[in-house]
Amino acid sequence: MTKTKLEIFDALHRGDGPLILCNVWDGGSARMMRNLGAQAIATTSAGLAWALGVADGNKLPADLLLHAATTIVRAVPDLPVSIDMEAGYSDDPAAVADLARRIVTTGVVGVNIEDGAGTPDLLAAKIQAIRAAVGPGLFINARTDVYLKGLAPAGERAAEVARRGQLYTASGASGLFPAGVTDSKEIKYIADNVKVPMNVMARPGLLPAAELSRLGVKRLSAGSALPEYLWGRVAAIGGAFLRDGVSDPICADAMPYGQINALMAGASA
């Protein structure tokens, strides 16, 4: 029997090696990653917001998020797609659940939702409301910002993440994402103490995927690293072109037009 996209996505979190996600920000980047071998697609909230001319940080209008989800699903019709909904763009669990329900109607099978600077109980309530609204048909990846925002003293962060992870799991989360953790002992502690697939994010000093797998990691995300790199390059060469009007630097190292166009048309990379 043919598996659904949700079943495929869930199974990718339970294999021997971590599911590696090069987080995308629009239909074109999703199509490119598909043709480079991605098994699933997930967005970066920062990259998606920047591509639409909006700052990251729960500022993206819901209609733009839904439009982006629709275009990404359409660009990769054969792959499971997960959308980063930040903190749900509201402190009202019912409003967050309604947004998640609308996201699911676009064909998305997963979401990221984060606690940020909010209380763990608030995120738990949002997860519980989402699960009640959509049932089992959504992979809810609960992101905690304990490491990114320093929400516990150094040396106590792994225990705090595990505590939050247990709360979020009991509320209906499918996975746990302690964004920013890099220490191998802390990664293993969290993986051992929270019994859902664990996601980590690419950071300087993070172990390679094979070694992360031995620690219990099931998902490795690029986060906003790709758009940060691209915006850095665009700013450098675009600024030089505006200043000097010299063509060679802006044309150097570019992917050929025909190759990009073939990727957008769905041809093999």
Salt bridges, closest charged atoms under 4 A:
ASP10 OD2 - ARG14 NE 3.05
ASP78 OD1 - ARG34 NE 3.03
ASP91 OD1 - LYS126 NZ 3.99
ASP98 OD1 - ARG101 NH2 2.55
GLU114 OE1 - ARG143 NE 3.70
ASP115 OD2 - ARG164 NH1 3.01
ASP145 OD1 - ARG143 NE 2.67
GLU160 OE2 - ARG163 NH2 2.78
GLU160 OE2 - ARG164 NE 2.75
ASP192 OD2 - LYS188 NZ 2.80
ASP244 OD1 - ARG243 NE 3.35
